[in-house]
Amino acid sequence: MTDENVHRNIRELRIRLGMTQEEFAHAVAVTFSTVNRWENGHAKPSKLARRAIEALARRGNPRREAGAPLNGDRLTPEAMVAAEPHQ
């Protein structure tokens, strides 16, 4: 991740992982507004945050691997009910 393209790299990684800014923020333990500032070039990640981003890039999106919807797709209410465990 080069300093000059850090905002572009973060946005591209987040999109490739199929995550919202909020999900990405949670995954790297920062706030949504921090991710937003990174992506808009108003701030750069700290060394600690860079390590968390690199680790996320290596392991991928755990929600996607669990069969979560991709690219902002949302489950319909019917699908949510069908996916709930029956008691």
SULCORZI-V487272 format. One record per residue. N is the residue number from 0. RES is the residue in one small letter. PHI is phi in degrees with one decimal (* if undefined). PSI is psi in whole degrees, -180 to 180 (999 if undefined). Layout:
n-><N,N>
res-><RES,RES>
phi-><PHI,PHI>
psi-><PSI,PSI>
This chain:
n-><0,1,2,3,4,5,6,7,8,9,10,11,12,13,14,15,16,17,18,19,20,21,22,23,24,25,26,27,28,29,30,31,32,33,34,35,36,37,38,39,40,41,42,43,44,45,46,47,48,49,50,51,52,53,54,55,56,57,58,59,60,61,62,63,64,65,66,67,68,69,70,71,72,73,74,75,76,77,78,79,80,81,82,83,84,85,86>
res-><m,t,d,e,n,v,h,r,n,i,r,e,l,r,i,r,l,g,m,t,q,e,e,f,a,h,a,v,a,v,t,f,s,t,v,n,r,w,e,n,g,h,a,k,p,s,k,l,a,r,r,a,i,e,a,l,a,r,r,g,n,p,r,r,e,a,g,a,p,l,n,g,d,r,l,t,p,e,a,m,v,a,a,e,p,h,q>
phi-><*,-84.6,-60.4,-71.6,-114.9,-58.0,-64.9,-68.8,-63.5,-64.6,-61.0,-63.3,-62.3,-59.3,-67.4,-60.7,-80.3,71.0,-111.0,-78.2,-61.0,-65.8,-64.8,-62.5,-58.6,-61.5,-66.3,-109.5,61.7,-133.2,-88.4,-56.2,-64.4,-65.2,-61.4,-60.6,-65.4,-60.8,-66.2,-90.9,76.7,-89.2,-155.3,-122.2,-64.5,-69.5,-60.1,-63.1,-65.3,-59.9,-62.6,-65.8,-65.8,-63.5,-65.4,-63.5,-62.6,-70.8,-91.1,82.9,-86.9,-61.7,-66.6,-65.0,-64.9,-85.9,91.7,-73.7,-60.9,-105.1,49.8,79.2,-61.4,-118.7,-73.4,-74.8,-56.5,-64.6,-67.1,-64.7,-63.6,-65.3,-82.9,-71.8,-67.1,-85.3,-110.7>
psi-><109,152,-38,-25,15,-42,-40,-41,-41,-47,-46,-41,-48,-44,-43,-34,-7,34,149,168,-37,-44,-43,-44,-45,-41,-29,11,47,180,161,-44,-31,-46,-42,-44,-39,-50,-29,3,16,-13,163,148,145,172,-41,-44,-39,-42,-41,-39,-44,-39,-41,-40,-37,-42,-20,-174,111,-31,-40,-42,-24,4,22,158,149,157,44,1,141,144,143,160,-36,-42,-36,-43,-42,-30,-15,142,139,143,999>
